[in-house]
Amino acid sequence: MTTKPSAEQIREAVRERYAGAARQVQVLQQASCCSDDGSGCCDTSATIYDLRQLREVPEGASLASLGCGNPTLLAQLAPGETVLDLGSGGGIDVLLSAKRVGATGKAYGLDMTDEMLALARKHAAEAGVANVEFLKGQIEAIPLPDASVDVIISNCVINLSADKDAVLREAYRVLKPGGRFAVADIVVQGGPLPEELRHLMSLWAGCISGALTEGEYRDKLAAAGFSDVRLTILKTYGLEDVPEGLRSVAPSSLAESDTQIVSAFVKATKAGG
Protein backbone atom coordinates (compact mmCIF):
# COMPACT_ATOMS: atom_id res chain seq x y z
CA MET A 1 0.00 0.00 0.00
CA THR A 2 1.39 3.39 -1.00
CA THR A 3 1.62 5.92 1.85
CA LYS A 4 0.18 9.35 1.23
CA PRO A 5 3.03 11.89 0.98
CA SER A 6 3.22 14.69 3.54
CA ALA A 7 2.74 18.35 2.63
CA GLU A 8 6.47 18.97 2.96
CA GLN A 9 7.33 15.98 0.76
CA ILE A 10 4.93 17.26 -1.90
CA ARG A 11 6.37 20.77 -1.70
CA GLU A 12 9.93 19.51 -2.07
CA ALA A 13 9.02 17.24 -4.98
CA VAL A 14 7.37 20.17 -6.76
CA ARG A 15 10.31 22.46 -5.99
CA GLU A 16 12.79 19.90 -7.32
CA ARG A 17 10.78 19.34 -10.52
CA TYR A 18 10.46 23.05 -11.29
CA ALA A 19 14.06 23.83 -10.40
CA GLY A 20 15.05 21.14 -12.89
CA ALA A 21 12.72 22.64 -15.48
CA ALA A 22 14.34 26.04 -15.01
CA ARG A 23 17.78 24.53 -15.51
CA GLN A 24 16.58 22.81 -18.68
CA VAL A 25 15.34 26.12 -20.07
CA GLN A 26 18.75 27.64 -19.44
CA VAL A 27 20.21 25.15 -21.90
CA LEU A 28 17.32 25.72 -24.34
CA GLN A 29 15.60 22.41 -23.79
CA GLN A 30 11.80 22.23 -23.74
CA ALA A 31 10.47 21.19 -20.31
CA SER A 32 7.14 19.94 -19.05
CA CYS A 33 5.55 19.93 -15.64
CA CYS A 34 4.38 16.38 -16.18
CA SER A 35 7.37 14.50 -17.56
CA ASP A 36 10.92 14.97 -18.67
CA ASP A 37 10.17 14.04 -22.27
CA GLY A 38 7.48 16.71 -22.77
CA SER A 39 4.47 14.40 -22.44
CA GLY A 40 1.86 14.69 -19.72
CA CYS A 41 -1.01 16.84 -18.55
CA CYS A 42 0.51 20.25 -19.24
CA ASP A 43 0.82 21.58 -22.77
CA THR A 44 3.69 23.33 -24.51
CA SER A 45 3.45 27.09 -24.90
CA ALA A 46 2.84 26.79 -28.64
CA THR A 47 -0.46 25.02 -28.00
CA ILE A 48 -1.91 27.51 -25.49
CA TYR A 49 -0.54 30.91 -26.57
CA ASP A 50 -0.98 32.43 -30.00
CA LEU A 51 2.03 33.47 -32.05
CA ARG A 52 1.44 37.17 -31.41
CA GLN A 53 1.67 36.62 -27.65
CA LEU A 54 4.81 34.51 -27.92
CA ARG A 55 6.45 37.32 -29.87
CA GLU A 56 5.78 39.67 -26.93
CA VAL A 57 8.05 37.75 -24.54
CA PRO A 58 11.63 36.42 -24.60
CA GLU A 59 12.03 32.91 -25.99
CA GLY A 60 13.11 31.59 -22.60
CA ALA A 61 9.82 32.69 -21.04
CA SER A 62 7.86 30.59 -23.53
CA LEU A 63 10.20 27.61 -23.06
CA ALA A 64 9.61 27.84 -19.31
CA SER A 65 5.83 27.85 -19.70
CA LEU A 66 4.52 24.74 -17.93
CA GLY A 67 0.84 25.60 -17.91
CA CYS A 68 -2.43 24.12 -19.06
CA GLY A 69 -4.22 27.28 -20.25
CA ASN A 70 -3.90 30.97 -20.99
CA PRO A 71 -5.19 32.92 -17.97
CA THR A 72 -4.00 36.26 -19.32
CA LEU A 73 -6.71 36.15 -21.98
CA LEU A 74 -9.35 34.38 -19.94
CA ALA A 75 -9.06 36.89 -17.07
CA GLN A 76 -9.88 39.86 -19.36
CA LEU A 77 -7.33 42.18 -17.78
CA ALA A 78 -7.87 45.93 -18.01
CA PRO A 79 -5.45 48.90 -17.95
CA GLY A 80 -4.60 50.08 -14.45
CA GLU A 81 -5.35 46.79 -12.70
CA THR A 82 -3.03 44.99 -10.28
CA VAL A 83 -2.67 41.29 -11.07
CA LEU A 84 -1.00 38.49 -9.12
CA ASP A 85 0.17 35.23 -10.73
CA LEU A 86 0.34 32.34 -8.24
CA GLY A 87 3.26 30.08 -9.15
CA SER A 88 4.66 32.38 -11.82
CA GLY A 89 7.49 30.11 -13.00
CA GLY A 90 9.52 31.61 -15.84
CA GLY A 91 7.26 34.66 -15.93
CA ILE A 92 5.37 34.39 -19.23
CA ASP A 93 1.94 35.14 -17.73
CA VAL A 94 3.31 37.98 -15.60
CA LEU A 95 4.96 39.62 -18.60
CA LEU A 96 1.85 39.27 -20.76
CA SER A 97 -0.30 40.59 -17.90
CA ALA A 98 1.99 43.58 -17.41
CA LYS A 99 1.48 44.59 -21.01
CA ARG A 100 -2.28 44.36 -20.68
CA VAL A 101 -2.59 46.37 -17.45
CA GLY A 102 -0.21 48.99 -18.85
CA ALA A 103 2.04 51.51 -17.16
CA THR A 104 -0.64 52.46 -14.62
CA GLY A 105 -1.07 48.83 -13.57
CA LYS A 106 1.16 46.28 -11.85
CA ALA A 107 1.85 42.57 -12.31
CA TYR A 108 3.21 40.45 -9.46
CA GLY A 109 4.58 36.93 -9.77
CA LEU A 110 4.86 34.64 -6.75
CA ASP A 111 7.05 31.53 -6.79
CA MET A 112 8.91 29.44 -4.22
CA THR A 113 11.67 28.19 -6.54
CA ASP A 114 14.86 30.27 -6.65
CA GLU A 115 15.80 28.99 -10.10
CA MET A 116 12.44 30.02 -11.58
CA LEU A 117 12.55 33.43 -9.89
CA ALA A 118 16.00 34.09 -11.33
CA LEU A 119 14.77 33.04 -14.76
CA ALA A 120 11.66 35.23 -14.53
CA ARG A 121 13.62 38.32 -13.47
CA LYS A 122 16.04 37.73 -16.33
CA HIS A 123 13.13 37.53 -18.78
CA ALA A 124 11.58 40.74 -17.39
CA ALA A 125 14.87 42.56 -17.89
CA GLU A 126 15.19 41.21 -21.44
CA ALA A 127 11.64 42.32 -22.23
CA GLY A 128 12.22 45.77 -20.75
CA VAL A 129 9.02 45.51 -18.69
CA ALA A 130 9.12 47.81 -15.66
CA ASN A 131 5.71 47.27 -14.02
CA VAL A 132 6.46 43.76 -12.74
CA GLU A 133 7.72 42.37 -9.45
CA PHE A 134 8.60 38.77 -8.65
CA LEU A 135 8.16 37.69 -5.03
CA LYS A 136 9.55 34.62 -3.28
CA GLY A 137 7.04 32.74 -1.19
CA GLN A 138 4.43 30.03 -1.01
CA ILE A 139 0.95 30.35 -2.45
CA GLU A 140 -0.46 29.20 0.90
CA ALA A 141 0.94 32.38 2.52
CA ILE A 142 0.93 35.23 -0.03
CA PRO A 143 3.36 38.03 0.98
CA LEU A 144 1.00 40.90 0.05
CA PRO A 145 -1.39 43.03 2.13
CA ASP A 146 -5.13 42.51 2.40
CA ALA A 147 -7.24 43.84 -0.47
CA SER A 148 -4.25 44.80 -2.63
CA VAL A 149 -4.94 42.92 -5.88
CA ASP A 150 -7.64 43.26 -8.55
CA VAL A 151 -7.11 39.92 -10.28
CA ILE A 152 -5.50 36.61 -9.33
CA ILE A 153 -4.35 34.32 -12.12
CA SER A 154 -2.53 30.99 -12.05
CA ASN A 155 -1.58 28.37 -14.60
CA CYS A 156 -1.61 24.68 -13.59
CA VAL A 157 -0.27 25.42 -10.09
CA ILE A 158 -3.02 25.33 -7.45
CA ASN A 159 -3.41 21.58 -8.05
CA LEU A 160 0.21 21.19 -6.86
CA SER A 161 -0.55 22.50 -3.36
CA ALA A 162 -1.20 20.09 -0.50
CA ASP A 163 -3.35 22.74 1.24
CA LYS A 164 -5.71 24.20 -1.34
CA ASP A 165 -8.02 25.62 1.35
CA ALA A 166 -5.16 27.85 2.52
CA VAL A 167 -4.40 28.91 -1.06
CA LEU A 168 -8.00 29.94 -1.71
CA ARG A 169 -8.33 31.74 1.65
CA GLU A 170 -5.17 33.70 0.89
CA ALA A 171 -6.40 34.50 -2.62
CA TYR A 172 -9.63 35.85 -1.15
CA ARG A 173 -7.73 37.87 1.46
CA VAL A 174 -5.47 39.72 -0.97
CA LEU A 175 -8.20 40.45 -3.53
CA LYS A 176 -9.95 43.79 -3.37
CA PRO A 177 -13.74 43.81 -2.97
CA GLY A 178 -15.10 42.89 -6.38
CA GLY A 179 -11.77 41.29 -7.31
CA ARG A 180 -11.58 38.35 -9.70
CA PHE A 181 -10.13 34.88 -9.33
CA ALA A 182 -9.33 33.56 -12.82
CA VAL A 183 -7.08 30.52 -13.06
CA ALA A 184 -6.31 27.65 -15.40
CA ASP A 185 -5.97 24.39 -13.50
CA ILE A 186 -6.22 20.62 -13.69
CA VAL A 187 -9.59 19.30 -12.49
CA VAL A 188 -11.05 15.81 -12.12
CA GLN A 189 -14.56 15.12 -13.42
CA GLY A 190 -16.88 12.16 -13.06
CA GLY A 191 -15.45 10.94 -9.77
CA PRO A 192 -12.34 11.27 -7.57
CA LEU A 193 -8.99 9.84 -8.54
CA PRO A 194 -8.25 6.37 -7.14
CA GLU A 195 -6.19 6.47 -3.95
CA GLU A 196 -3.22 4.71 -5.55
CA LEU A 197 -2.87 7.60 -8.00
CA ARG A 198 -3.26 10.26 -5.31
CA HIS A 199 -0.36 8.75 -3.37
CA LEU A 200 2.14 8.64 -6.24
CA MET A 201 4.71 11.39 -5.65
CA SER A 202 5.61 11.60 -9.33
CA LEU A 203 1.98 12.40 -10.16
CA TRP A 204 1.81 15.07 -7.44
CA ALA A 205 4.75 16.90 -9.01
CA GLY A 206 3.21 16.20 -12.41
CA CYS A 207 -0.10 18.05 -11.90
CA ILE A 208 -2.35 15.00 -11.61
CA SER A 209 -2.51 13.51 -8.10
CA GLY A 210 -3.41 16.74 -6.35
CA ALA A 211 -6.20 17.74 -8.73
CA LEU A 212 -9.58 18.44 -7.13
CA THR A 213 -12.88 17.22 -8.47
CA GLU A 214 -15.11 19.93 -9.92
CA GLY A 215 -17.41 19.67 -6.91
CA GLU A 216 -14.51 19.96 -4.46
CA TYR A 217 -13.19 23.03 -6.29
CA ARG A 218 -16.58 24.74 -6.17
CA ASP A 219 -17.08 23.89 -2.49
CA LYS A 220 -13.64 25.11 -1.46
CA LEU A 221 -14.05 28.41 -3.34
CA ALA A 222 -17.42 28.96 -1.65
CA ALA A 223 -15.95 28.10 1.75
CA ALA A 224 -13.20 30.70 1.20
CA GLY A 225 -15.90 33.33 0.56
CA PHE A 226 -16.05 33.44 -3.25
CA SER A 227 -19.25 33.72 -5.23
CA ASP A 228 -20.27 33.41 -8.89
CA VAL A 229 -18.08 30.33 -9.38
CA ARG A 230 -17.80 29.19 -13.00
CA LEU A 231 -15.80 26.41 -14.61
CA THR A 232 -15.12 25.98 -18.34
CA ILE A 233 -13.35 22.91 -19.71
CA LEU A 234 -10.37 23.71 -21.93
CA LYS A 235 -9.15 20.19 -22.73
CA THR A 236 -9.85 16.60 -21.74
CA TYR A 237 -6.75 14.44 -21.30
CA GLY A 238 -6.60 10.81 -22.41
CA LEU A 239 -4.29 7.98 -21.47
CA GLU A 240 -1.95 9.07 -24.27
CA ASP A 241 -1.28 12.23 -22.23
CA VAL A 242 -0.13 10.27 -19.17
CA PRO A 243 3.69 9.91 -19.02
CA GLU A 244 4.67 6.56 -20.53
CA GLY A 245 6.32 5.29 -17.37
CA LEU A 246 3.05 5.67 -15.44
CA ARG A 247 0.64 4.07 -17.91
CA SER A 248 0.93 0.73 -16.14
CA VAL A 249 -0.92 2.37 -13.23
CA ALA A 250 -3.30 4.64 -15.12
CA PRO A 251 -5.22 2.29 -17.45
CA SER A 252 -6.75 0.10 -14.72
CA SER A 253 -7.63 3.19 -12.69
CA LEU A 254 -8.88 5.55 -15.38
CA ALA A 255 -9.83 3.71 -18.54
CA GLU A 256 -12.24 1.45 -16.68
CA SER A 257 -14.08 4.29 -14.90
CA ASP A 258 -15.88 7.50 -15.79
CA THR A 259 -13.14 9.61 -14.19
CA GLN A 260 -11.71 12.25 -16.51
CA ILE A 261 -8.76 14.59 -16.05
CA VAL A 262 -9.34 17.97 -17.68
CA SER A 263 -7.75 21.38 -17.83
CA ALA A 264 -10.27 24.05 -16.99
CA PHE A 265 -10.67 27.79 -16.57
CA VAL A 266 -11.95 28.41 -13.05
CA LYS A 267 -13.42 31.81 -12.30
CA ALA A 268 -14.95 33.34 -9.15
CA THR A 269 -15.54 36.76 -7.60
CA LYS A 270 -14.97 38.38 -4.21
CA ALA A 271 -18.11 40.19 -3.09
CA GLY A 272 -18.19 43.97 -2.94
CA GLY A 273 -16.66 46.57 -5.17
Secondary structure as UniProt FT lines:
FT   HELIX           7..26
FT   TURN            27..28
FT   TURN            36..37
FT   HELIX           45..48
FT   HELIX           51..54
FT   TURN            55..56
FT   HELIX           59..63
FT   HELIX           71..74
FT   TURN            75..76
FT   TURN            79..80
FT   STRAND          82..86
FT   TURN            89..90
FT   HELIX           92..101
FT   TURN            103..104
FT   STRAND          106..111
FT   HELIX           114..127
FT   STRAND          132..136
FT   TURN            139..140
FT   TURN            146..147
FT   STRAND          149..155
FT   HELIX           158..160
FT   HELIX           164..174
FT   STRAND          175..189
FT   HELIX           195..198
FT   HELIX           201..205
FT   TURN            206..207
FT   TURN            209..210
FT   STRAND          212..213
FT   HELIX           214..224
FT   STRAND          227..237
FT   HELIX           239..241
FT   HELIX           244..246
FT   TURN            247..249
FT   HELIX           251..255
FT   STRAND          260..269
//
